[in-house]
């Protein structure tokens, strides 16, 4: 547990129950870091078709949930994915 995180506020969305199940499941998957990033695909799933774990946008950092959330740098032509 990290001291700077407000646990009460962080978990309010789970307790309120005003979210569709699909969205709640997606949010939990993000928290658990089981979203299909390139890092997840290459190193956890071990997909032989995933050649690189580099970010699709910046092509420099490893593509993880943390990298995506904290803001990846991209060029304008990369933003259409």
Phi, psi and omega in degrees: 000137181260134186297329184279357181264127178278100184299320180300309180292324182294332183255002181301319182298333178284320183284327184295323178072021180259035183231142176298147182303321180297316180292319178298318178299320179295318179297319178294321178298321177296314179299322180279355180058045177246030174274147185286072171278170178296323178299313181299315181296317184283317189259332181264306178286331182060046178290118182294343179277349178271105186282319186231156174254010179287149181301137179295333183268303185273338179059021181239310183270162175288134183279098176237168175303314180302316181296316181294315183291321182281355173103106176271147176271136179218165175262157184305323181288344179275347190286352180272349182038000000 
